[in-house]
Amino acid sequence: MFTRRDFLRTTSLVTAAPFVPTFLAKTSRAATPVADDRVLVVIQLDGGNDGLNTVVPYGDDGYGRARKALRLKESDLLRIDDHVGLHPRMKGAKQLFDDGRLAIVQGVGYPNPDRSHFSSMRIWQSGRRHDADLEAYGWLGRTLDLTRGNGSASVDAEAFFVGNQATPFALWGRRCGATALTELSDLTLDGSFPPLRDSDRTDLGSFVTRQMRSAYTAAEAFAHAEQAAVASRTSYPSTEIASHLSVVAKLLRIGSSARVFYASQTGYDTHASQLYTHGNLLREFSDALKAFLDDLRANGLDERVVVLAFSEFGRRVAENDSKGTDHGAAGPVFVAGAPINGGLYGKTPDLSALIDGDLPLGVDFRSVYATLLDQWVGVSSEEVLGERYDPLPLI
């Protein structure tokens, strides 16, 4: 019997169905990666990460004056140089930094910052501020429109979003979209395709049936590819963000030719009792990132992948009365992977030169985007972003 649950599970795959069979069919003939196989993985640190307690300017006396309850001891920090150090829970990230696989860009944001979660995230995800036409689509969606969006139903999946939330606006395109899943089993279906009934033999019913049959075919192909996939030799932490990144790694191992993958980690809106919560979040992110990149290296995929991790804004420099921090402006961005030039980029914030209590803007986030688009993805950043932004020597 074909139940309502079966229908809901099937129709959730209908949008993915035209894409999945093609990329899975390529599994059997996957060859040595070429430039067109370059992958961008985006990790959204949702809620507004406190950059000041992530990349800590311990050499600035203003840090101790602004942070009493939240101050991190200099002796506990993972030193980068004589001025800044990473949060002590970010040991995985520090190993990547020392290995040359992590770049930290300080003071990233945009002019006239908006403290609203929705508005600021919309700006980051659109890559624009005021242009209504470009804001109708996300920066990655517009990128995919240029690389893959030819209107064909037989192209590979352009992008995957791995997470429990709604598909991020960044992935919305005019012709392209993302396939959303939480785990690999979301691309499988129970049982076999139900027989066609007389009530389905209408134009609309026939169309829906074809789409559903395509989804089942995709699921069967996926099951065969998953069974043939090489098992990971990397141990991932038991956290949600690590689980999602492990799904990305497995999709790459089974031959997905998607160019963009997206995941998010929630919880960074730390208005109260921040010290313990924030440390745990950074540990989860740091350890998951390390495991993911190690997994790629172990499977010979590390030269294909660059990771961008961002948050919609930083936090205020001064802590609040609830031992937390409120919405701020600029903050650090992380770019990771074997192909990048690791190191510390941007000027270390001067805490004696705040702007309305916030860290000053040092690097426009669209300069980071432009660098990745021009030098990694191979798409004109001016076409995607609408204007030119100075690149950084990250690649």
Residue, then its C-alpha position, 0 to 999 in steps of 0.5 A: m500500500f502506498t501511504r501518505r508517508d510514502f508520498l511525502r517522502t517521495t515528493s521530497l525527493v522529486t526536486a532532487a530526482p532529475f539530478v541524482p541519477t546522473f551524478l551517481a551514474k558517474t561514480s563508476r567512471a570517476a577519474t582523476p579530478v580536474a579544475d572543474d571538480r573543485v568544491l566549495v564547502v560553506i559552514q554557517l556559524d548561526g547566531g553571531n559568533d563572538g570573534l573576540n573570544t575566538v581569535v583573542p587579542y590578548g596583547d591588547d590591554g583593552y581586552g581585559r578591561a572589556r571582558k571580566a567574566l568572559r576573559l580567557k586567560e593568556s596562559d590557556l590560549l593557543r598562541i598564533d603570535d605575540h598578539v593573538g591566540l585561539h580559544p583554548r577549545m580550538k585545538g583542532a583548528k590550531q593543528l590545521f593552522d600550524d599545518g598551513r591548512l587554515a587561514i583566519v581573516q580578521g575584522v570581516g563584515y560590511p559597511n553600516p552593519d545591521r544587528s538584525h539576525f535576519s537582515s545581516m544573514r540576508i546580506w551575507q547570503s545575497g552578497r549584496r545590500h540594496d540591488a533588488d534583482l540580485e537580492a532575489y537570489g543568493w550568491l551561491g545560487r547565482t554562482l551555480d546559475l553561471t556554472r551549471g544552470n543551463g535549464s537542463a533536467s539531466v545535469d548533476a546536482e549543483a549543490f547539497f545542503v546538509g542540515n535540519q533547517a530550511t535550505p539557506f537563501a544563499l543557495w537559491g538560484r534562478r535556474c539552480g537549486a540545492t538538494a537538502l538532506t540530513e543524512l545519506s538515508d534521506l536519499t533512499l526510499d523503502g520498498s519498491f515503486p507502487p503500481l500505476r492506478d487508474s486514478d493516476r492515468t491523467d495528464l497531471g497524474s502521469f506527470v507526478t507518477r513519472q517524477m515519483r518513478s524517477a525519484y525511486t530510480a534515483a534512490e535505487a542508484f544511490a543505494h548501489a553507489e553507497q554500498a560500493a563507496v570506500a568506508s571512511r578511515t577517519s573518526y568523527p566526533s559525535t556532534e551534529i556539525a561533525s555528522h553533517l560534514s561526514v555526509v559531505a565527505k561521503l557524497l564526495r567519496i561516492g562520486s558526487s560532482a556537485r560544486v557546492f556543499y553547505a552546512s550550518q551550526t546553530g547556537y552562537d547567539t550567546h546573550a547569557s552565560q556565554l563562557y561554557t556554551h561558546g567554548n563547546l560550540l568552538r570545540e565542536f566546530s574546530d574538531a569537526l573541521k579537522a576530522f572533515l579535512d583529515d577524511l578528505r586527505a585520507n581519501g585523496l580528495d583534499e586538493r579538491v576542496v576549500v571550506l569557508a566558515f562565517s557568521e552573520f556578525g560578531r558580538r559587542v566588545a563589552e560583555n553584558d550583565s548576563k555574562g554574555t555578549d550582544h549583537g555586534a559587527a565585524g568578526p573573523v572568517f575561516v578559510a580552510g583546506a589543502p589548496i589555501n595559503g594558511g595564516l593570519y590575514g587582516k589587521t588585528p582589531d585595535l580595541s582603543a579604536l572601536i566604532d560605537g562599541d564594535l570592532p571596526l570593519g577591516v575586510d569587506f566579506r565580499s572580498v573573501y567571496a570574490t577571492l573564492l569565486d575568481q581564484w577557486v570556483g572559476v566564476s567572475s566575481e563581478e558577475v555574481l556580486g555586481e561589482r569588483y572587490d579586492p581579492l585576498p592572497l588566500i589561494 
